[in-house]
């Protein structure tokens, strides 16, 4: 059987997302959401939590709950997401990330609500945004941030979804993977609050921290800068923090590692290691 390439996987996820929303009768129902202004630390707790860690010279760890992926399969039987969310809060994570896509990542907005309430941490809803109604779902589930994947959106779509998210009180975290993504980011008139670099190549799924290091000079000035994926130890956080990153989205190493408590303590103390 022919191996499925990463672009094929991403396209299948997007198309399935549209089909599910269409079957629910919600596709296109929130198309006229008003545009909002840039979020600030006074009106968005996710942004405030990361900015607070940055002012302290400490790494802002965005700790993730993910019940599986096309690469991993289902891993939700290897941990209790509610207990994991509580552990993150107890061990010093700044924010929570919850993957809510249901068909390939086994998530839900209900999962986000439960983890958000259990941890008390500000949360980002990680979904593949194909329709404005997903922004409403994120807001209603208790998220204060939403992921926008630049590789899947045109520059116009990226800016429109970001404005609609802000109008709902959410802050957009724009995920980039290459200079083409950052060219779209640069076209926005309003600027950006938070921009991330995914160290996972969307074509091959290979992971390298060099991706963050290479793209860092291209990230917009003034935005909170987030390194995502492939962060496995405190030394990785220290390296990226010394380079200029402010926050770090960490998933699999915390979810599937033998001692997530110790690892998270190591990562949150990485500002003292560098």
Beta strands, then each sheet from edge to edge (+ up, - down):
strand 1: 60-65
strand 2: 68-69
strand 3: 73-74
strand 4: 95-99
strand 5: 123-126
strand 6: 145-149
strand 7: 171-176
strand 8: 194-198
strand 9: 224-228
strand 10: 247-250
sheet 1: 1+ 4+ 5+ 6+ 7+ 8+ 9+ 10+ 1+
sheet 2: 2+ 3-
end
